[in-house]
Amino acid sequence: MALTPRPTPGHLNYWRAGLSSVPEEVWRHHDCEVLILADNRLTRLPSGLGRLRRLHTLDLGHNALTELPEEIGSLAAGLTRFLYVHDNRLTALPDALCRLDRLGYLNAGDNPLGRLPEGIGAMAGLVELRVQRAGLAALPESVGRLRGLRELWLGGNALTGLPDGVAGLGALRELELRDNALPHVPGALRGLPLLRRLDLRGNRIDALPSWIDGLPSLEKLDLRWNAVDDAAAPVRALRERGCVVLT
């Protein structure tokens, strides 16, 4: 199979190229802005990744990577749009990742991470963060410093609560918490003025707090596969004001 990427200026596309290692020619493209290495058999990335200072999009999804090189932090100035590392075998995200303070989108789901870096709050540019099915039992308190975050996807983990710092996510529009182990709606959500969609499917919730009707922007609340009474007063109040509530 030919390893020559599709001839798009500034783009190197090796999607489904059957690679078990990154071609050496990649590291010579210092002007590369988009590098796609998804759906291969990669188990490691060379430190040469740090040379691609103009990258704004990096897709490493659907491989067999067990770690990311510390050099990924060297991409901070350019990596501003998308970073996909989902569906690999990562057991941790390096602290160097937190230097990507201009990155807008990060998908690290479907990895056996167990936790997120304590310094993730330094990734101030994040607008969307996806960490589904990553074995998370808790979130670091610093996640509340992601002031520009609009979407947070945390489904399929083992969360029993959220840190108080989540109350600082004032720009959050969508929060996905399905298939966790939440015994109640986290109180940290009480002060989120722009939250529109809240997905709590498949948790252990049997009642709603009275304050939930005070979320001014809430348009959809999904409570399926919980034990919440469909006729409960908070459910009725939300529906009366036009919020879609699924039980």
C-alpha positions in Angstrom: 0.0 0.0 0.0 1.4 3.4 -0.9 2.2 5.7 2.0 2.0 8.9 0.1 -0.7 11.1 1.7 -3.4 12.9 -0.2 -1.9 16.0 -1.9 -3.5 18.8 0.0 -1.3 21.8 0.8 -0.5 21.9 4.5 -2.2 18.5 5.1 -0.8 15.0 5.6 -3.5 12.4 5.5 -2.5 8.8 6.4 -6.0 7.7 7.5 -6.3 3.9 7.3 -2.9 3.5 5.7 -2.0 0.3 7.5 0.8 2.0 9.4 2.6 0.4 12.4 5.0 3.4 12.6 5.0 7.0 11.5 6.8 7.5 8.2 10.0 9.5 8.6 9.0 11.9 5.9 6.3 13.3 8.2 8.9 15.0 10.4 10.3 16.9 7.4 7.1 18.7 6.8 7.6 21.6 9.2 4.9 23.6 7.4 2.3 20.9 8.1 -0.9 22.3 9.7 -3.2 19.1 9.6 -1.8 15.7 10.4 -4.1 12.7 10.2 -2.8 9.3 11.4 -6.2 7.9 12.5 -7.2 4.2 12.1 -3.8 2.7 11.9 -1.8 0.3 14.2 0.5 2.9 15.8 1.8 2.0 19.3 4.1 5.0 19.8 4.9 8.4 18.5 8.5 9.6 18.0 9.7 12.8 19.7 9.9 14.3 16.2 6.3 15.3 16.7 7.5 18.4 18.6 9.0 19.7 15.4 5.6 20.3 13.7 5.1 23.7 15.3 2.5 24.8 12.8 0.1 22.0 13.4 -3.4 23.2 14.3 -5.1 19.8 14.0 -3.8 16.4 15.0 -5.8 13.2 14.6 -4.4 10.1 16.4 -7.7 8.4 17.0 -8.3 4.6 16.7 -4.7 3.4 17.1 -2.9 1.4 19.8 -0.9 4.2 21.5 0.0 3.5 25.1 1.5 7.0 25.8 1.9 10.4 24.3 5.4 11.9 24.1 6.2 14.9 26.4 7.1 16.8 23.2 3.4 17.3 22.5 3.6 20.3 24.8 5.9 21.9 22.3 3.0 22.3 19.9 1.3 24.9 22.2 1.6 27.9 19.9 0.1 26.2 16.8 -2.2 23.4 18.1 -5.3 25.5 18.5 -8.1 23.5 16.8 -8.5 19.8 17.2 -6.6 17.0 19.0 -8.0 13.5 18.7 -6.4 10.7 20.8 -9.6 8.7 21.5 -9.8 4.9 21.2 -6.2 4.1 22.0 -4.6 2.3 25.0 -3.5 5.4 26.9 -3.3 4.8 30.7 -2.5 8.5 31.3 -2.4 11.9 29.7 1.0 13.6 30.1 1.3 16.8 32.2 2.8 18.3 29.1 -0.6 18.2 27.4 -1.8 20.9 29.8 0.6 23.3 28.1 -1.8 23.3 25.1 -3.5 26.4 26.4 -5.0 27.4 23.0 -6.4 24.1 22.0 -10.2 24.3 21.3 -11.2 20.6 21.1 -9.9 17.5 22.9 -11.2 14.0 22.5 -9.5 11.5 24.8 -12.3 9.1 25.3 -12.2 5.3 25.1 -8.9 5.0 26.8 -8.2 3.4 30.2 -7.0 6.7 31.7 -8.4 6.4 35.2 -7.8 10.1 35.8 -7.2 13.4 34.2 -4.1 15.5 34.8 -4.4 17.8 37.8 -3.3 20.7 35.7 -6.0 20.4 33.0 -7.5 23.7 34.1 -4.5 25.4 32.4 -6.0 24.4 29.0 -7.9 27.7 29.0 -8.8 27.6 25.2 -10.9 24.4 25.5 -14.4 24.8 24.1 -15.2 21.1 24.0 -13.8 18.3 26.1 -14.7 14.6 25.5 -13.5 12.0 28.0 -16.1 9.3 27.7 -15.5 5.7 28.8 -12.1 6.5 30.3 -12.4 4.9 33.8 -12.7 8.2 35.6 -13.9 8.0 39.2 -13.4 11.7 39.8 -12.5 15.0 38.1 -9.7 17.3 39.2 -10.8 20.5 40.9 -9.0 22.5 38.3 -11.5 21.6 35.6 -13.6 24.5 36.9 -11.0 26.9 35.5 -12.0 26.0 31.9 -14.1 29.2 31.7 -14.7 29.0 28.0 -15.8 25.3 27.9 -19.2 24.9 26.2 -19.5 21.1 26.0 -18.3 18.5 28.5 -18.8 14.8 27.7 -18.2 12.4 30.5 -20.5 9.4 29.8 -19.6 5.8 30.6 -17.2 6.5 33.6 -17.6 5.8 37.3 -18.3 9.3 38.6 -20.2 9.6 41.9 -20.0 13.4 42.0 -18.5 16.5 40.5 -16.0 18.8 42.2 -17.3 22.2 43.4 -15.1 23.9 40.9 -17.5 22.9 38.1 -19.7 25.7 39.3 -17.2 28.0 37.5 -18.0 26.7 34.1 -20.2 29.6 33.3 -20.1 29.1 29.5 -21.2 25.5 29.6 -24.1 24.7 27.3 -24.1 20.8 27.2 -23.1 18.3 29.9 -23.2 14.6 29.2 -23.0 12.4 32.4 -24.9 9.3 31.2 -23.9 5.8 32.5 -22.0 6.9 35.6 -22.8 6.2 39.3 -24.3 9.5 40.4 -26.7 9.2 43.4 -28.1 12.7 42.9 -27.8 15.7 40.6 -24.4 17.3 41.5 -24.9 20.6 43.4 -22.1 22.2 41.4 -24.5 22.5 38.5 -26.7 24.9 40.4 -24.9 28.0 39.2 -24.6 27.3 35.5 -26.6 30.0 33.7 -26.1 28.9 30.1 -26.6 25.1 30.6 -29.1 24.0 27.9 -28.8 20.2 27.8 -28.1 17.9 30.7 -27.9 14.1 30.1 -28.1 12.0 33.3 -29.3 8.8 31.8 -28.3 5.5 33.5 -27.3 6.8 36.9 -28.6 6.2 40.4 -30.8 9.3 40.8 -34.1 8.9 42.5 -35.1 12.5 43.1 -34.4 16.0 41.7 -33.3 18.9 43.8 -35.8 21.8 44.0 -33.1 24.2 42.6 -33.1 22.5 39.2 -36.0 24.6 38.0 -33.8 27.6 38.6 -31.4 26.7 35.8 -32.5 29.5 33.5 -31.4 28.1 30.1 -32.2 24.4 30.6 -34.0 23.1 27.5 -33.6 19.3 27.8 -33.1 17.1 30.8 -32.6 13.4 30.1 -33.3 11.2 33.2 -34.1 7.9 31.6 -32.9 4.7 33.4 -33.0 6.4 36.8 -35.7 6.1 39.4 -37.0 9.6 39.3 -40.8 9.9 39.7 -42.3 11.3 36.4 -44.9 13.2 38.5 -42.4 14.8 40.9 -42.8 18.6 41.5 -39.4 19.6 39.9 -40.3 17.6 36.8 -43.6 19.2 36.5 -42.1 22.7 37.0 -39.5 22.2 34.3 -42.1 20.9 31.8 -44.5 23.8 32.6 -41.8 26.3 31.5 -41.1 24.4 28.3 -38.1 22.2 29.2 -38.2 18.7 27.7 -37.8 16.2 30.5 -37.3 12.5 29.7 -37.9 10.0 32.5 
